[in-house]
């Protein structure tokens, strides 16, 4: 285990967080809010700890996938811990576990809040919450890769550990260039949404916060009613961008460089859009009678489906009051999630496609036992290792999901609340149903349940295994051994 390299990268991550904390500090200066001092103190602490971590330069800069997973898991834990300190120290969130829950929810782009009255928070706190979404959406380590001077093969192990989806590849030969391209697309789309929202009458502060939360598919609102009080134009803009941020960013790269045909052939995006349109059609027909007119029914359907399948979590109304059919469709969207390589959560459309095609292949083998046929995805045969990885992921997902529901159920809350609270945090969505619906929050859960849900948020955002590896006995032993384990 290359502990020196792990410590060095963790130091860089904390220095990045220190720099990010200056954005809420500037917000505090602009709005003349005294809480800015707490964010300045947290920035100084992050920088100091990061500086101490980097005092000793690593002699060996090579590391493998296991180190990449450890770096990823520890980075997100450290980010959340230091990020919650100003919220707790300022007294805006008086309980430490609640401040940590809110920050974990922010960085993992979940948007599950414990704040009962969001509008009572300072502009500084609101900006920090939204900013955690934005940096968590693409990943702080991807940002780190974009600015690292080196582009060695070891850094690909960080991208594999942090990026969502069953497989990760480079858009261009150098990892650093790939990370830069991803962030350029991400930043450009965020700016574009800000401009559209400004045209709709939003203030600059509102448009920036909303766009940061949309881009990261996080969903922390700056009003208690989320986006209900905004105009239909703004709701349409946010709905469209939520769906767009759920698309694999490789497609935007292809479009950016004129490879339109190749982009249009992306099988995962086609299925993602088909699932989205299908869910919108079913819900629109289902709620038409209760909403009143086709225009409003279509707008609320597009917005809600886009919000949940992209794992954003914004709301324009209380969808918990919809029919059982509509809510079932929404829960299904929560499970499926967005595309691999997007900022969205969920199991991912690519995994669903591969799993479904694997089942069809097995069924066909009963009819034609001598036939040799591989699963095809994106016009190419899927390697056995990818199919195995998808199967292992799904088994692990269901095991953690069932265990989490059991642990949360010890509180005695109803099954729908427990079930949707776990799926909403595990898939980084935010709102669920019943006691965790779009008009409520997670403050009523016990400390144990909040710990379980925080683990689910982190595990879901990091594709399960980087978090699980932190508890593996072999990793723990090698981390504390005096001499590094031979690779």
C-alpha positions in Angstrom: 0.0 0.0 0.0 1.5 3.3 -1.1 0.5 5.3 2.0 2.8 8.2 1.2 1.0 8.8 -2.1 -2.4 8.4 -0.5 -1.5 10.9 2.1 -0.2 13.3 -0.5 -3.3 13.2 -2.7 -5.6 13.6 0.4 -3.6 16.7 1.3 -4.3 18.1 -2.2 -8.0 17.3 -1.8 -8.1 19.3 1.4 -6.2 22.2 -0.2 -8.9 22.2 -2.9 -11.6 22.3 -0.3 -9.8 25.2 1.4 -9.9 27.1 -1.9 -13.6 26.3 -2.4 -14.5 27.5 1.0 -13.5 31.0 0.0 -16.5 31.2 -2.3 -18.9 31.2 0.7 -16.5 33.6 2.4 -16.9 36.1 -0.5 -20.7 35.5 -0.4 -20.6 36.5 3.3 -18.6 39.6 2.5 -21.1 40.6 -0.2 -24.2 40.1 2.0 -22.4 41.3 5.1 -23.0 38.1 7.0 -20.8 37.4 10.1 -20.9 33.6 9.5 -18.3 34.1 6.9 -15.6 34.0 9.7 -16.5 30.3 10.3 -16.0 29.4 6.7 -12.7 31.3 6.7 -11.6 29.3 9.8 -12.6 26.1 8.2 -10.6 27.0 5.0 -7.6 27.7 7.2 -7.9 24.4 9.0 -8.3 22.5 5.7 -5.2 24.2 4.3 -3.2 23.5 7.4 -4.1 19.8 7.5 -3.5 19.5 3.8 -0.1 21.2 4.1 0.9 18.7 6.9 -0.3 15.8 4.8 2.0 16.9 2.0 5.1 17.8 4.0 6.8 14.5 3.1 6.9 13.9 -0.6 6.3 10.3 -1.7 9.3 8.6 -3.2 7.1 6.3 -5.3 4.3 8.0 -7.2 2.9 4.7 -8.7 -0.3 3.3 -7.2 -2.9 0.7 -8.2 -6.6 0.4 -8.2 -6.8 -0.5 -4.5 -5.0 2.7 -3.6 -7.3 4.6 -6.0 -10.4 3.2 -4.2 -8.9 4.0 -0.7 -8.0 7.6 -1.9 -11.5 8.0 -3.3 -13.3 6.7 -0.1 -11.2 8.7 2.3 -11.3 11.9 0.2 -15.1 12.0 0.3 -15.2 11.3 4.1 -12.6 14.0 4.8 -14.4 16.5 2.5 -17.7 15.9 4.3 -16.1 16.1 7.8 -14.3 19.4 7.2 -17.1 20.8 5.0 -19.7 20.4 7.8 -17.6 22.3 10.4 -18.7 25.9 9.4 -22.4 24.8 9.4 -22.0 23.3 12.9 -19.7 26.0 14.4 -21.9 28.8 13.1 -25.0 27.3 14.8 -27.0 27.2 11.6 -27.2 23.5 12.0 -26.7 23.0 15.8 -26.3 19.2 15.9 -23.0 17.8 14.6 -24.6 14.7 13.1 -27.1 16.8 11.3 -24.4 19.1 9.9 -22.5 16.1 8.7 -25.6 14.5 7.2 -26.3 17.8 5.3 -22.8 18.0 4.0 -22.5 14.3 3.0 -25.9 14.8 1.2 -24.4 17.8 -0.5 -21.1 16.3 -1.7 -22.8 13.1 -2.8 -25.4 15.2 -4.7 -28.2 13.5 -2.8 -30.1 16.6 -1.6 -31.7 14.8 1.4 -31.9 17.6 3.9 -32.4 17.9 7.7 -33.1 21.6 7.6 -36.8 22.3 8.4 -36.8 25.9 7.1 -34.3 26.4 4.3 -35.1 30.1 3.8 -33.9 30.9 7.3 -30.3 29.9 6.4 -27.9 32.6 5.5 -26.9 33.3 1.9 -23.4 32.0 2.8 -24.8 28.6 4.0 -27.0 28.3 0.9 -24.1 29.0 -1.4 -21.9 26.4 0.4 -24.7 23.7 0.1 -25.1 24.3 -3.6 -21.4 24.4 -4.2 -21.0 21.0 -2.5 -23.4 19.7 -5.1 -21.5 21.1 -8.0 -18.0 19.9 -7.0 -19.5 16.5 -6.0 -21.4 16.1 -9.3 -18.3 15.7 -11.4 -16.1 14.6 -8.5 -13.4 16.5 -6.6 -10.8 13.9 -7.7 -11.6 14.5 -11.3 -11.1 18.2 -10.7 -7.8 17.3 -9.0 -6.8 15.2 -12.1 -7.5 18.2 -14.3 -4.9 20.3 -12.5 -2.3 17.7 -11.6 1.0 18.2 -13.5 1.4 14.5 -14.2 -0.8 12.2 -16.3 0.6 8.8 -15.5 -1.4 5.6 -15.8 -1.9 5.5 -12.0 -4.3 8.5 -12.1 -6.6 6.4 -14.3 -7.2 4.3 -11.2 -8.6 7.4 -9.4 -11.0 8.1 -12.3 -12.2 4.5 -12.3 -12.8 4.6 -8.6 -14.8 7.9 -8.6 -16.6 7.9 -12.0 -20.1 6.5 -12.1 -20.9 3.5 -14.3 -19.8 0.0 -15.1 -16.6 1.1 -17.0 -14.5 4.2 -17.5 -12.4 5.1 -20.4 -10.3 8.1 -21.6 -11.7 10.5 -24.1 -8.2 11.4 -25.1 -4.9 9.7 -24.5 -4.0 11.7 -21.4 -6.0 11.4 -18.2 -5.4 15.0 -17.3 -6.8 16.1 -20.7 -9.8 13.9 -20.3 -10.5 15.5 -16.9 -10.1 19.0 -18.3 -12.5 18.2 -21.2 -15.1 16.8 -18.7 -14.9 19.9 -16.5 -15.1 22.3 -19.5 -18.3 20.7 -20.7 -19.6 20.6 -17.1 -18.8 24.3 -16.5 -20.1 25.4 -19.9 -23.5 23.7 -19.3 -23.7 25.2 -15.9 -23.1 28.7 -17.2 -25.7 28.1 -20.0 -28.3 27.2 -17.4 -27.5 30.3 -15.4 -28.1 32.5 -18.5 -31.4 30.8 -19.2 -32.6 31.2 -15.6 -31.6 34.9 -15.6 -33.8 35.4 -18.7 -36.6 33.9 -16.7 -36.5 36.5 -14.0 -34.4 34.8 -11.3 -31.9 36.8 -9.4 -28.2 36.1 -10.0 -27.9 34.4 -6.6 -31.0 32.2 -7.2 -29.9 31.3 -10.7 -26.3 30.4 -9.6 -27.6 28.2 -6.7 -30.2 26.5 -8.8 -27.8 25.8 -11.6 -25.1 24.4 -9.3 -27.7 22.1 -7.8 -29.0 21.1 -11.2 -25.6 20.5 -12.7 -24.6 18.2 -9.9 -28.0 16.6 -9.9 -28.2 17.4 -6.2 -31.5 19.2 -5.6 -30.8 21.4 -2.6 -33.3 24.2 -3.0 -33.1 27.7 -1.6 -36.8 27.9 -0.9 -38.9 25.7 1.3 -41.2 24.8 -1.6 -38.3 23.9 -3.9 -39.3 25.3 -7.3 -43.1 25.4 -6.9 -43.2 29.2 -6.5 -41.2 29.8 -9.7 -42.7 30.4 -13.2 -43.5 27.6 -15.6 -40.6 28.9 -17.8 -38.1 28.4 -15.0 -39.5 25.0 -14.2 -39.2 23.9 -17.9 -35.6 25.2 -18.1 -34.6 23.2 -14.9 -36.5 20.1 -16.1 -34.6 20.1 -19.5 -31.2 20.6 -17.8 -31.9 17.9 -15.2 -32.5 15.4 -18.0 -29.4 16.7 -20.0 -27.1 16.3 -17.0 -28.3 12.7 -16.7 -26.8 12.0 -20.2 -23.3 10.4 -20.5 -20.8 13.2 -20.9 -19.0 11.2 -23.7 -21.9 12.1 -25.9 -21.4 15.8 -25.4 -17.7 15.3 -26.2 -18.6 13.6 -29.4 -21.1 16.4 -30.3 -18.5 19.1 -29.4 -16.0 17.6 -31.8 -18.5 17.1 -34.6 -18.9 13.3 -34.3 -22.7 13.6 -34.5 -23.4 10.2 -36.0 -21.4 8.4 -33.3 -23.2 10.4 -30.6 -26.6 9.5 -32.0 -25.6 5.8 -32.0 -25.2 5.8 -28.2 -27.4 2.9 -27.1 -27.5 3.9 -23.4 -28.7 7.4 -24.1 -31.4 6.2 -26.5 -32.8 3.9 -23.8 -32.4 6.6 -21.1 -34.5 9.0 -23.2 -37.0 6.2 -24.1 -37.5 5.3 -20.4 -37.8 9.0 -19.5 -40.4 9.6 -22.2 -42.3 6.4 -21.3 -42.5 7.4 -17.6 -43.6 10.9 -18.6 -46.4 9.6 -20.8 -47.7 7.2 -18.1 -47.7 9.8 -15.4 -49.1 12.6 -17.5 -52.1 10.4 -18.5 -52.4 9.3 -14.8 -52.5 12.8 -13.3 -54.3 14.7 -16.0 -57.7 14.5 -14.3 -56.3 15.8 -10.9 -54.0 18.5 -12.4 -56.7 20.0 -14.6 -55.1 20.7 -18.0 -52.7 19.0 -20.4 -50.1 21.7 -20.2 -49.7 21.6 -16.5 -49.9 17.8 -16.4 -47.1 17.6 -19.0 -44.9 20.2 -17.2 -45.2 18.5 -13.8 -44.7 15.0 -15.4 -41.5 16.1 -17.3 -40.1 17.9 -14.3 -40.8 15.2 -11.7 -39.6 12.3 -13.9 -36.5 14.3 -15.0 -35.8 15.1 -11.4 -36.0 11.6 -10.1 -34.4 9.6 -13.0 -31.5 12.1 -13.0 -31.4 11.8 -9.2 -31.7 15.6 -8.8 -34.6 15.8 -6.4 -36.2 19.1 -7.1 -40.0 19.3 -6.9 -42.8 21.5 -8.3 -45.5 19.9 -6.2 -46.1 17.1 -3.7 -45.9 14.0 -5.9 -46.4 11.9 -2.8 -50.1 12.7 -3.2 -50.2 11.1 -6.7 -51.8 7.7 -7.4 -50.1 4.4 -6.6 -49.5 3.9 -10.3 -47.7 7.2 -10.7 -45.6 6.7 -7.5 -44.7 3.2 -8.6 -43.3 4.6 -11.9 -41.4 7.2 -10.0 -39.8 4.6 -7.6 -38.8 2.6 -10.7 -37.1 5.7 -12.1 -35.3 6.1 -8.8 -33.9 2.6 -9.1 -32.9 2.9 -12.8 -31.2 6.3 -12.5 -29.3 8.2 -15.2 -26.5 7.2 -17.6 -23.0 6.0 -16.7 -20.5 8.9 -17.1 -23.1 11.5 -16.0 -23.6 13.4 -12.8 -26.7 11.4 -12.0 -27.2 8.5 -9.5 -29.0 5.2 -9.6 -28.1 1.8 -10.8 -27.4 3.4 -14.2 -29.2 2.6 -17.5 -26.1 0.8 -19.0 -26.2 -1.8 -16.1 -29.9 -2.3 -16.6 -29.4 -2.9 -20.3 -26.5 -5.3 -19.9 -28.4 -7.2 -17.1 -31.5 -7.4 -19.2 -29.6 -8.6 -22.3 -27.8 -11.2 -20.2 -31.1 -12.6 -19.0 -32.3 -12.8 -22.7 -29.1 -14.6 -23.6 -29.7 -17.2 -20.9 -33.3 -17.7 -22.0 -32.1 -18.2 -25.6 -29.5 -20.7 -24.5 -32.4 -23.0 -23.2 -33.9 -22.9 -26.7 -30.7 -23.1 -28.7 -28.2 -24.8 -26.3 -25.5 -25.1 -29.0 -25.6 -21.5 -30.1 -22.7 -19.2 -29.1 -23.7 -15.6 -28.8 -22.3 -12.7 -26.8 -24.1 -9.9 -25.2 -23.9 -6.8 -27.4 -23.8 -3.2 -26.1 -23.2 0.0 -28.1 -22.7 -2.2 -31.2 -19.8 -4.2 -29.5 -19.6 -7.5 -27.7 -19.6 -7.1 -23.9 -16.6 -8.8 -22.3 -17.3 -11.5 -19.7 -15.5 -9.4 -17.1 -18.0 -6.5 -17.6 -21.0 -8.9 -17.3 -19.5 -10.3 -14.2 -18.9 -6.9 -12.7 -22.5 -5.8 -13.4 -23.8 -9.0 -11.8 -21.6 -8.5 -8.7 -22.6 -4.9 -8.5 -26.3 -5.7 -8.6 -25.9 -8.4 -5.9 -23.9 -6.1 -3.7 -26.4 -3.3 -4.3 -29.4 -5.4 -3.2 -27.5 -6.8 -0.2 -26.6 -3.3 1.1 -30.1 -2.1 0.2 -31.8 -4.8 2.2 -29.5 -4.5 5.2 -30.0 -0.7 5.3 -33.8 -1.1 5.2 -33.6 -3.5 8.1 -31.4 -1.2 10.2 -33.5 1.9 9.5 -36.7 -0.1 10.3 -35.5 -0.6 13.9 -36.9 2.9 14.6 -40.4 1.6 13.9 -41.4 3.8 11.0 -43.6 2.5 8.2 -42.2 0.4 5.3 -42.8 3.0 2.6 -40.8 5.6 4.5 -38.0 3.2 5.3 -37.9 1.7 1.7 -37.9 5.1 -0.1 -35.6 6.8 2.4 -33.0 4.1 1.7 -33.5 4.1 -2.1 -33.5 8.0 -2.1 -30.2 8.2 -0.3 -28.5 5.1 -1.8 -29.3 6.3 -5.3 -28.5 10.0 -4.4 -32.0 11.3 -5.1 -33.1 13.1 -2.0 -36.9 13.0 -1.6 -38.8 9.7 -1.1 -42.4 9.1 -0.1 -44.5 9.4 3.1 -42.3 10.8 5.9 -39.4 11.6 3.5 -41.6 13.1 0.8 -40.8 16.3 -1.1 -42.5 18.5 1.5 -40.7 16.9 4.5 -37.1 16.1 5.5 -34.8 13.6 7.3 -34.5 15.4 10.6 -36.8 12.9 12.4 -34.5 9.9 12.0 -32.3 8.7 14.9 -28.5 9.0 14.9 -28.1 5.3 14.0 -30.4 5.7 10.9 -28.6 8.9 9.9 -25.3 7.0 10.0 -26.7 4.2 7.9 -28.2 6.7 5.4 -24.9 8.7 5.2 -23.0 5.4 4.4 -25.6 4.7 1.7 -25.1 8.2 0.2 -21.4 7.8 0.1 -21.5 4.2 -1.2 -24.1 5.0 -3.8 -22.1 8.0 -5.1 -18.8 6.0 -5.2 -20.3 2.9 -6.9 -20.2 0.8 -3.7 -16.7 -0.7 -3.7 -14.4 2.2 -2.8 -16.5 2.5 0.5 -16.6 -1.2 1.1 -12.9 -1.6 0.5 -12.2 0.7 3.5 -13.6 -2.0 5.8 -11.8 -4.9 4.1 -9.4 -6.6 6.6 -6.7 -6.9 4.0 -6.8 -3.1 3.2 -6.8 -2.2 6.9 -3.8 -4.5 7.6 -1.8 -3.3 4.6 -2.6 0.3 5.5 -1.1 0.0 9.0 1.8 -2.3 8.1 5.3 -0.8 8.6 6.5 -2.1 5.2 4.4 -1.8 2.0 2.8 -4.9 0.6 4.4 -6.1 -2.6 2.2 -5.5 -5.6 
